């Protein structure tokens, strides 16, 4: 028996369905004919991997020069 493979879009859809109110991982897995352990793994992987919609880690910042004080030391 060969291992089944699923598209990234399908995995994202299943993970999304699990996050909807009233849905459990078991019910979503059962509705798609997938083992619950597989869906739990997809959820862990989705939580650990950055999605394409995340903000960049570094944001550009514009700094203004400090104003010169009237007295200097």
GISULTA-V508241 format. One line per field, one symbol per residue. phi: phi as a letter, one per 40 degrees, with the letter a starting at -180 (. if undefined). burial: # if it has 24 or more other C-alpha atoms within 12 Angstrom, else .. Layout:
phi: ???
burial: ???
//
This chain:
phi: .cccbbccccccccccccccdgcbcccccccbgbcdcccccccccccccccccccccbbcbcbcccccccbbc
burial: ..........#..##..#......#..##....#...##..##..............................
//
